[in-house]
Amino acid sequence: MSRLSRPRRGLIPLIVVGLYVVAAIAAPLIAPHDPNQADLAVRLSAPFSHKGGGLHILGTDELGRDVLSRTIYGARVSIAVAVATVLVSGTFGVALGVAAGWRRGWLGLIIMRIADIALSVPFFLLAILVVAVLGPSLVNVVICLALVRWPRYTRIAYAGVLETRERGFVRGAVAVGATDRWIVFRHILPEVMPLAVVVATLELGLMVVFEASLSFIGLGVQPPTASWGSMLSDGQQYVASAWWLATLPGVALFGLVLAVNLLGDAVRDRLDPRRRVTRTSRARSRNRAAARLIGTEQPGA
């Protein structure tokens, strides 16, 4: 967090994501109305309308429910699904990747071939299969997304383990008789986790979009629970007469995904060792070029 607060490109999206998280946690305190309370007398009211004894800042939907309150509560669903999916798929994927990279042999071959098969399955096809078997719910959405995304972490962890196990400190630990558990937790995981964190940060925004997509087609969170995807689906038929129904939840979804993606780029720039090496090499090249121009480069530098 201290690293991200230094550059402006990381600080601004961090603040935006923090505001979304605070709004999701404090939704009962800041939402002006009950998100599920319907009032047909004020249905399709325009933004900033005074109807039904209260102010509806973002208007009401086709059932008279406050759009602002539902948008705030929708952030809860999107953030909860994204974080839970990243935790489940990341933990499961990294564990399999480390096991495949350290053990190798037939175990590694089986794990990586299963990961390749999972990557080849279309997302929506797997979603339909999971929902058909388990039924649509918040937990099943997390299970569905975790089943789709764990191979990304497995491949990254597998490559990281293969690279790390050939380093001197790992070979030294093996030579002195350290156990596999000691080597994995003390030497392998600290090298693999920064890569996994980079992938997890970039995956958060994608999980928000996937959750909204499932809710949009009716396979995600079920009514009356507020979800940005279901709000977009309900509002698409009123675009001409009540533009705020689909526009405002879409803007909220766009803002969160954009902020998370920018934050993921900042995390990648700070934690990805390949980018650190690239930046260091470029800085050295610029320094050598400047030294040549002013004639101060030492022989053999």
NUVEX-569282 format. One line per 10 residues: for each residue x negated, y negated, z of C-alpha. Coordinates in nm, 2 decimals, decimal comma. Layout:
BEGIN
X:Y:Z  ...
# end
This chain:
BEGIN
0,00:0,00:0,00  -0,29:-0,24:0,07  -0,43:-0,17:-0,27  -0,10:-0,24:-0,44  -0,06:-0,57:-0,27  -0,37:-0,72:-0,42  -0,29:-0,75:-0,79  0,02:-0,94:-0,88  0,14:-0,68:-1,12  0,17:-0,44:-0,84
0,30:-0,68:-0,57  0,61:-0,80:-0,76  0,75:-0,46:-0,86  0,68:-0,34:-0,50  0,89:-0,62:-0,36  1,17:-0,55:-0,61  1,17:-0,18:-0,53  1,17:-0,27:-0,16  1,47:-0,49:-0,20  1,66:-0,20:-0,37
1,56:0,04:-0,08  1,67:-0,21:0,18  2,00:-0,26:0,00  2,06:0,11:-0,02  1,98:0,17:0,35  2,18:-0,13:0,47  2,47:-0,08:0,23  2,74:-0,06:0,51  2,61:-0,39:0,65  2,58:-0,59:0,33
2,86:-0,45:0,11  3,15:-0,69:0,13  3,42:-0,43:0,08  3,49:-0,06:0,11  3,35:0,09:-0,22  3,63:0,35:-0,23  3,92:0,13:-0,13  4,16:0,10:-0,43  4,40:-0,19:-0,48  4,59:-0,18:-0,80
4,72:-0,53:-0,74  4,37:-0,67:-0,81  4,26:-0,43:-1,08  4,02:-0,56:-1,34  3,98:-0,89:-1,17  3,70:-1,11:-1,31  3,39:-1,20:-1,12  3,43:-1,46:-0,84  3,80:-1,41:-0,82  4,00:-1,46:-0,51
4,26:-1,19:-0,50  4,39:-0,95:-0,24  4,27:-1,17:0,05  3,90:-1,16:-0,04  3,63:-1,27:-0,28  3,51:-1,02:-0,54  3,18:-1,16:-0,65  3,13:-0,91:-0,93  3,50:-0,84:-0,99  3,70:-0,52:-0,96
3,73:-0,20:-1,16  4,03:-0,03:-1,31  4,15:0,09:-0,97  4,09:-0,24:-0,79  3,77:-0,14:-0,62  3,50:-0,40:-0,56  3,22:-0,37:-0,82  2,95:-0,53:-0,61  3,02:-0,29:-0,32  3,01:0,01:-0,55
2,69:-0,11:-0,72  2,52:-0,14:-0,38  2,63:0,21:-0,27  2,53:0,34:-0,61  2,17:0,25:-0,53  2,19:0,49:-0,24  2,27:0,78:-0,47  2,01:0,70:-0,73  1,73:0,64:-0,48  1,82:0,94:-0,27
1,83:1,17:-0,57  1,51:1,04:-0,72  1,31:1,06:-0,39  1,45:1,41:-0,30  1,38:1,54:-0,65  1,02:1,41:-0,65  0,95:1,56:-0,31  1,10:1,90:-0,40  0,96:1,93:-0,75  0,62:1,77:-0,65
0,57:2,00:-0,35  0,67:2,31:-0,54  0,48:2,22:-0,85  0,16:2,12:-0,68  0,17:2,44:-0,47  0,20:2,66:-0,78  -0,06:2,46:-0,97  -0,32:2,50:-0,68  -0,24:2,87:-0,65  -0,28:2,92:-1,03
-0,60:2,72:-1,05  -0,77:2,87:-0,74  -0,67:3,23:-0,79  -0,67:3,23:-1,17  -0,65:3,58:-1,31  -0,31:3,73:-1,37  -0,14:3,51:-1,11  -0,25:3,19:-1,28  -0,16:3,33:-1,62  0,20:3,42:-1,50
0,25:3,08:-1,33  0,13:2,88:-1,63  0,34:3,08:-1,88  0,65:3,03:-1,66  0,57:2,66:-1,66  0,54:2,65:-2,04  0,88:2,83:-2,07  1,04:2,58:-1,83  0,90:2,29:-2,03  1,06:2,43:-2,35
1,41:2,44:-2,21  1,62:2,13:-2,30  1,71:1,92:-2,00  2,08:1,89:-2,06  2,12:2,26:-2,15  1,96:2,36:-1,81  2,18:2,10:-1,64  2,50:2,24:-1,78  2,39:2,59:-1,68  2,31:2,49:-1,33
2,63:2,30:-1,28  2,83:2,58:-1,44  2,69:2,82:-1,18  2,66:2,60:-0,87  2,92:2,33:-0,94  2,87:1,95:-0,96  2,74:1,79:-0,64  2,46:1,58:-0,51  2,25:1,87:-0,39  2,29:2,06:-0,72
2,18:1,75:-0,91  1,85:1,75:-0,70  1,81:2,13:-0,77  1,87:2,08:-1,14  1,62:1,80:-1,17  1,36:1,98:-0,96  1,39:2,29:-1,19  1,32:2,07:-1,49  1,04:1,86:-1,36  0,81:2,09:-1,15
0,60:2,21:-1,44  0,46:1,85:-1,48  0,31:1,87:-1,14  0,19:2,23:-1,19  -0,01:2,14:-1,50  -0,17:1,84:-1,34  -0,26:2,03:-1,02  -0,39:2,33:-1,23  -0,62:2,10:-1,43  -0,74:1,92:-1,12
-0,82:2,25:-0,94  -1,02:2,39:-1,23  -1,23:2,07:-1,24  -1,28:2,05:-0,86  -1,37:2,41:-0,80  -1,69:2,37:-1,01  -1,82:2,08:-0,80  -2,11:2,12:-0,57  -1,93:2,07:-0,24  -1,68:2,34:-0,32
-1,95:2,58:-0,43  -2,14:2,50:-0,11  -1,83:2,58:0,10  -1,79:2,91:-0,08  -2,16:2,99:-0,03  -2,14:2,94:0,35  -1,84:3,17:0,37  -1,55:2,92:0,42  -1,21:3,08:0,39  -0,98:3,01:0,09
-0,74:2,82:0,31  -1,01:2,60:0,45  -1,14:2,52:0,10  -0,80:2,45:-0,05  -0,68:2,22:0,23  -1,01:2,04:0,30  -1,16:2,01:-0,04  -0,91:2,09:-0,32  -0,60:1,91:-0,21  -0,77:1,58:-0,13
-0,89:1,57:-0,49  -0,56:1,68:-0,65  -0,32:1,47:-0,44  -0,41:1,13:-0,60  -0,32:1,28:-0,94  0,01:1,41:-0,81  0,09:1,08:-0,65  0,04:0,91:-0,98  0,28:1,15:-1,15  0,53:1,13:-0,87
0,54:0,75:-0,89  0,60:0,76:-1,27  0,86:1,03:-1,23  1,08:0,82:-0,99  1,21:0,59:-1,26  1,28:0,89:-1,49  1,47:1,06:-1,21  1,69:0,76:-1,17  1,77:0,77:-1,54  1,84:1,14:-1,53
2,07:1,11:-1,24  2,27:0,84:-1,41  2,28:1,05:-1,73  2,43:1,35:-1,54  2,68:1,13:-1,36  2,77:0,96:-1,69  2,87:1,29:-1,85  3,05:1,41:-1,53  2,78:1,66:-1,42  2,64:1,46:-1,13
2,79:1,30:-0,82  3,16:1,34:-0,83  3,43:1,07:-0,77  3,51:0,88:-0,56  3,14:0,86:-0,46  2,99:0,55:-0,62  2,72:0,62:-0,88  2,58:0,39:-1,15  2,62:0,66:-1,41  2,99:0,72:-1,34
3,05:0,34:-1,32  2,90:0,31:-1,67  3,11:0,60:-1,79  3,43:0,45:-1,65  3,35:0,10:-1,77  3,27:0,18:-2,13  3,64:0,19:-2,23  3,69:-0,16:-2,09  3,38:-0,33:-2,25  3,60:-0,56:-2,47
3,84:-0,67:-2,19  3,63:-0,62:-1,87  3,26:-0,65:-1,96  3,15:-0,66:-1,60  3,24:-0,30:-1,53  2,96:-0,15:-1,74  2,72:-0,45:-1,77  2,65:-0,51:-1,40  2,57:-0,15:-1,30  2,36:-0,13:-1,61
2,16:-0,43:-1,51  2,11:-0,28:-1,16  1,99:0,05:-1,32  1,76:-0,14:-1,56  1,61:-0,35:-1,29  1,53:-0,05:-1,06  1,38:0,16:-1,34  1,17:-0,13:-1,48  1,03:-0,21:-1,13  0,96:0,16:-1,06
0,78:0,20:-1,39  0,57:-0,12:-1,34  0,49:0,00:-0,99  0,39:0,34:-1,13  0,15:0,17:-1,37  -0,01:-0,02:-1,09  -0,05:0,30:-0,89  -0,20:0,48:-1,19  -0,45:0,20:-1,24  -0,56:0,23:-0,87
-0,56:0,60:-0,82  -0,63:0,77:-1,15  -1,00:0,86:-1,14  -1,03:0,86:-1,52  -0,91:0,50:-1,54  -1,14:0,40:-1,26  -1,43:0,55:-1,45  -1,32:0,38:-1,77  -1,29:0,04:-1,60  -1,64:0,09:-1,44
-1,79:0,18:-1,77  -1,64:-0,12:-1,94  -1,76:-0,35:-1,67  -2,11:-0,22:-1,70  -2,10:-0,26:-2,08  -1,98:-0,62:-2,04  -2,26:-0,69:-1,79  -2,53:-0,54:-2,01  -2,39:-0,74:-2,31  -2,40:-1,06:-2,10
-2,75:-0,98:-1,98  -2,87:-0,94:-2,34  -2,72:-1,28:-2,44  -2,90:-1,46:-2,16  -3,22:-1,25:-2,19  -3,22:-1,13:-1,83  -3,17:-0,75:-1,88  -3,45:-0,55:-1,73  -3,63:-0,29:-1,94  -3,46:0,05:-1,90
-3,15:-0,09:-1,73
# end
